[in-house]
Amino acid sequence: MQRRTLYVARPDDVPTGAVVCGLAEEEAGPRLLPPGERLRDRADLVLAVADGTPRNPLARRRNPALAVSGMLRRLAGGKFGLVFAALLVVAVIGFVLLKTRYAIVDTLYLSVMDMTGSAYTNSSDTGPEKVAQVLLTVDGMALIPVITALVVGARLTGSVRRAPRPTSDHVIVVGLGNVGTAVTGQLHDLGFGVVCVDNDPNAPGIPLARQLGLPVVIGDAFREETLRAAHLDTCLALVSVTSLDVVNLETALTARALRDDLRIVLRLTDDDLAERLEKTTGNMISRSVPYLAAPAFATAMLEHQVLRTIAVGRHVLLIAGIRVADQAGLAGRFIQDTEQDGQARVLALQASGTAALDWSPHRGYLLAAGDRLVVLATRRGLGRFLSVHTEVRP
C-alpha cells in the first residue's frame, strides 16, 4: 500500500495544499472537522502531508542521474576536491597537446591508453606528443591511489566525505534504537537537519544515519562535551528517546543547564513523571511510548490493521487500513455518511479492482464490497467505524 508522511501542526504553519483535514482540540480528545469548512478559522490544528515518499528513507528509489551528480558534488566539495581538480587540469593539458596532431577520436583513445600506463613510446614523436604522454601517464598513476583512498574511506565511514558540520536549526536525536531511528527518518522526511547521538557505535540507527549523510556523535548524551559536539548551541530542539528514563531525564537537565531556551522532547515510560515534568518545566514535552502504542496494540489484538499512530497532545489518532466486506455494513454507504460524528475520516480509497490509492476520494462515492479504505480516527471513532459489518485484513 502506498504511504505518506503525515504530521500535526498549527494551521498557519502549513501550506493550504498540504492540509489533509482540520482538528479541533477538545477536553475529551481531538475532533476531526469535516471537509469544506474554513480550516484557518475553525481548526486548532491540522493534519498535513509532508510528501508522498515512504516513511523509511532506506526504501526510496533514487534517480541514477541524480545519484551520480550528487556524488560529483560531494567529491568537488570534499577533501579530495583539490586533488581531483589538479589531476583534471593535467589530463586536459595532455589532451590538448595530443589534439594538435591527431583527430578527436584518436586523441581520446591515446589519452586513455596513456593514463592506464599503456603508452607506446617512440623517439620520433614530436615534442608536444612526448610531453602529453608523460603528463597523462603520471596523471593516471596518481589517480589510482586517490580512487583507492576514496573507496576505503567510504567503506569505513559510509561516505566519501567527512561527516558534514550541521547548520543551525537542526534537531539533536539522542538514542538510535527503534524509536530513535523512526524519529530520525521522519524528521528527515519533514526537511529538518538532524544530528544523531548514541553511546553505541553499532546502534540499529547508525546505517540509516550514514545512508542519509547525517552526523553521528558517539558518546553519553548526558555529558556536556557530547552535547557540545552535537552543536547544542545552534540546534532547534533536542529529542531524547533512549530506552532508559533516567538517561533521557539527565540528558534533558544537562541540555537545559547549557541552554535555558532549548525545546526538549523526552521519551518517558512513567506517565505520572511525564505529566509532572511538563507542569514544572517550561518548554519541555514528554511522551510515553507505551501510552502512545497502547491503542495500536489493543486494536491489533482485535485483528484490526493499524498502520500508524499520531500523537495529538496526550491523545492519539489512529490510521487504519480497512477492507469493505461482502456482507451488509459499509458496502452501499456513501463515504460522507461514515464521517458524521467527527471521530473518523476516510483519507484514501482503493476502489475494488484498482491498484492505486486515491488520496482525495469524492465524499459522494458509494462504497462497494472489495474496496479498501485508509481511515483516520480517534480510538473511540475507530470502534464506531468498525461497529458496522466490515472485514479487516493485513
N, C-alpha and C positions, 0 to 999 in steps of 0.2 A: 504494500500500500504506500502511496506517495505520502510524504511527511513535510511538515513545515515547522519553522521555529516560531513559537508564539510567546508573547510576553505581555505583562500588565504594566501600564504606565498612566500618567496623567494625560488628559485629553490634549492639552496644549503642547505636550512633548512628542506627539505622534503625528506624522503626515496624514491627511484625511484619507488618502488612498490606501493606507496600511491598516486602517481600523477594521476589525472583524465584527466586534459588537461592543456595546456600551455596558458598563456595570454600575449599579447603584449600591453604595455601601449602606447596609442596614445592620442593626444590632444582632439579628439572627444570622447574618451572613450576606454575601453579595447577591444581588438580584440582577438577572440578565434582562437588559432592555430590549424590546422588540425592534426589528429593523425599521428604518424610516423616521425614527424620532430624531430630534435635534440633539446629537450627542454632546456637542460642545456646551450646551445649556443644561442638559439634564443628567449627564453621566458624571459620576465622581471619578471613575476610572474607565479605561478602555482596554480591551484585549486586542493586540495588534500583531501583525505578522512581520518578522524580520526579513526573511527571504524564503525562497522555495526549495532550498537545498536540505539534504538530510542532516539530522542533528549531529551525527558522528562525522566530523570533517575527514576522518581517515577513509570514509567510504565514497568521497567525492570523486567523480571522474574529471580529470584535468585535461584541458586542451593541450596537445603536444606542442603546438607552436608557442603558446603562452609559457609552457614549462621551459622550453629552450631559451626564449627571450629572457625569462626570469633568471635562469642560470647565468646567462651572459651578463646581466646587470649585476648579479652578486659577485661574479668574477671581477668585473671592472671596478666595483666599489670595495673589494676586499683587499687583504694584504698582498695578494698576488697581482693586483691590478697594474702596478708599475712595471713588474717583470714582464707581464704579457704585453704591455704597451711597447716596451723596448724590443722584445722579440718580433712583434708585428712590424715595427719600423724597419728592422734589419731584413725581414722577409720581403717587404715592399721594395727596399733598395735593390736587393738581389734580383727581384722580378723585373724591375725597370732596366737594370743593366743587361739582362738577357733579352729583353724585348727589343733592344736596339739592333739585334741581329736576326732573331727568329720570329716566326709568326706566333700569334697569341696561343694557339693550341700547343705548339711545340714549347713555348715558354712555360706554360703551366706544367707540362709533362716534365721538363728538365728541372723546374723548381721543386716539384715533389720528389723527384729522384735524388736531387742534391740534398734535400733536407732529411731524407731517410738514409743517407750515407751511401747511396748507390751511384754517386757521380763518377763519370768516366773521364779520367784526366788525359789531357792531350797538350803537349808542349807547343803545338802550333796554334792553340786557341788564342784569340785576341785578349788584350789586357782586361777589358771590361768583363769578358766571359770568365776569365780566371778569378777575378775579384768576386764575381757573383757566386761562383762555385764555392769559394772559401767561406763567404758570408753565410750562404744558405746551409752549408754542411755544419758549420759551427752553431748556427741558429737551431738546426734540427737536434744537435747533440744537447743543447741547453734546454730544449723543450721537453725532452723525455723526463729528466728528474723533476721538473716543475709539475708535470701531469701526475707523476708518481706521488709527489707530496700532496697534491690535491685529493687523490683517491684515498690515500692513507688517512689524511686529515678528516675527510668526510666519513670514513668508517669509524673513526674514533670519537668524533664529535657530533655526527649526524648532520653536518652542514659544511659547505665549502668555505664558510666564513666563521669567524668567532661569533659567539652569541651577541646579538646587537644590543646596544645600550637602549633601555626603554626610554621613550619620550615621556613628557609629563602627561598627567591624567590617565595613567594606566591603573589596572587593578591588580593587587597582590593576592594570589590564591595560595593559601597555606594548606598543605596536605594533598597529595596526588593519589589518593585511593580512588575507590569507585565514585564517591560523591564529588571529590575534587576534580577528577577527570571530566565528569559530566559538566560541572560548573565551568571549567576552563573551555571546553568545546562550545558551550552556549554563549559565553562572553565573547569568544572569538567570532561566532556567527553574528553577534549583535554589533560587531565592529570595534570592540574595546581592545586596547593593548593589554597584555597580561604578562605578569612575571610570576613564575611558579616557585614555591618554596617547599622543600621536603628534606627530612634528615636521612632518607634512604635513597641512594643513587640508583637503585633498581625498583623504585616505586612504579606501580602499574601505569601511572600517567606520564612517565618520562618519554616513552615512544611518541605519544600524542604531541607533547611539547616540542620535541625535535621535529616532528613532521610539520608542525605549524611555524617553526622557526622562533619559538618563544624562549626567552631567557629563563634559565633554571638556576636557583641558588640552593646548594646543598648545605644544610645546617639546621640547628634547632631554632625554630621561628620565635621562641620566647626570648632569645638572646638579642641584645641591642645591635651587635655587629651584623647579625644575619639580616635583620630588618633594614639596616642602613645599606647593606649590599643589594637589597631588593629595591633601593631608592624610595624608601618610605617618605622622604621629604617632598617628593614630587608626585606621589601617587594620588589617585582619585579616591580609592577606597581599599579596605582590606577585608578579605573573606577567609576566615579560618574554619576549615571543615575537616580537621583530623578526627580520628575515632575516639579521642580522649577529651572529655570535658575540661579537665584541669589544664591541658596543653592549650586548648582554644581560649580559655579564660585568661591564662597567664600571658599568652600572646597578645590578647586584646589590651590587657593592662599595661604591658610594656609599650605597645604601639601608642596607647593613649598618653602615656607619660612623655613620649617623644613628640607627639602631635596632638594637641587637645581638640583640634578641629577635624580630626580624621573620622570619616564614616566607616563603621565597622559592622560586619555581619558575622555572627557566630553560629556554629552548629553545637547545640546543647541537647543532650538526651533528657535532662531533668527539666521538665516543663515548668515546675514551680520556680526553679532557679532562673530560668529564662525570663519568666514574667517579672520577677523581682528586679532582675538586672535591667530590663528595659525601663522600668519605672524609676530606678535610682540613677541611671547613667544616661546622659544625653547623647544623641547622635549614634546610638548603638542598637542594632536589631539582632535578635536571636531567634533561631529556628530549631525545632526538634525534628530530626529526620523520622523517627518512629511515628510521631504525631502526623507528619505530612504524608507518610507512606501508608498509614493505617487504612484510609479509605480504599486505596488500590488493592491492598491485601484482602480486605473484607469483601470487596467486590469480586476479586479473583476466586475466592473460595466459593462464591456462588456461580462460578463459571462465566462471569461477565468479563469481556475483554477491555480492560482499562489500558489505554495507550500511554497517557501521561497524566500527571497531576500538576496543577498550577497553584502556587500559594498566593492568597489574597489576604494580607494581614495574618490573623491567626486561623483563617479558614482556608479551605482548598476548593478548587474547581477540578472536575474530572473530565477527561477527554476519553470517550469510549467508542469502540467500533461495534456496530450493531447490524445484524443482517435481518431483514424483514422476513418472517417465517411464512409458511404457506397458509396457516390457519388464520382465522379472523383476528383482528387487532390493529396493528399499524397498516397492514395492507388495506387499501381502499380509503385511506385518510389523506387529507392534504397536509403538506409539511407545516403550514401555518397553524393547523389545528393542534399540533403537538407542542406548541410553544406558548400557550396561552397563560400559563401560571408564572412565567418569568424565572423558572427554575431549570429550564433546558432549552437548548438552541441547536439546531442542525447546522453544522459547519460545512459539511461536504456531502455530496451524494454520488454514489457509483451506481448508475442505473443497471438493472439486470441485463446481462449480455454485452456490457461495455467494459473496457479495461481502465479507462481514465476516471479520475475523480473530478467532479465539478465543484469548485470551491465557492461558487456563487449560485447555488441552486435556486430556482424560482420557487417562491413560497407557495405558489398555487399548484405545485407538482403533486400529482396523485400517486402515492406510494403503491408499489406492487410487490408481490412475492419475489424474492430473489434480489431486491435492491439492498445495497449496503450503505449505511449511514455512519458518518463521524459526528458524534454528538458531544457538545459541551454542556455540562450540567453540574449543579451542586450535588452533594451526597443525597439529600432528600429528593432532589429533582430527578436524579438518575433512577432512583427506586420507583418514582411515579411513572417515569417514561417507560420503564420495563414492566410496569404492572399490567400493561396490555399484553396480549399474547405475542411474544417475539421469541426468536431463537438467536442466540448469540454464539458465534463460533470463532475460534482463533484464526 
